Amino acid sequence: MAKINVQPGICGLVSDIEVTSDDGMTAQINVETQCPHIKTMAEQVPSVDGYTECFTKYGDGAIALAAKAHCQHGACPVPTAILKGVEVACSLALPKDVTISIEK
C-alpha cells in the first residue's frame, strides 16, 4: 500500500491518496480531495494496470489521460503523485519522498 499526502501549493486543495494492490499488477486508487476537478479525475480511474501505467510514455497512461480531461491546472502535482503511488503499491519502485522547492 502507498499513502500520499499532496499539499499542492497556492490553491490549498489538499489531496490524500491511497493506492493498494493485492496482486502487484492491478492498483486500486482512492483519492480524498478538496478539489472538485481532481475528484472527478479520480472517479475515472478507480483502478489501473500498474505495469501499463508505469511503463508507458509520459502522458499516455490512463491517469494522465484522466488528468488531461478533468484537471484544470497543468502544473497540478496530484496526477503525478497518484502515479508514484501506483509504482510503490505494485512494487515497481521503492517509497521515497518527492520534493519540489520553489524560490523567487
SULDAGI-V64875 format. One line per field, one symbol per residue. burial: + if it has 24 or more other C-alpha atoms within 12 Angstrom, else -. A space follows every 10 residues. Layout:
burial=???
//
This chain:
burial=++++++-+-- ---+++++++ +---++++++ +++-+-++++ ++-+++++++ +-++------ ++++-+++-+ +----+++++ ++++++++++ ++-------- ----
//
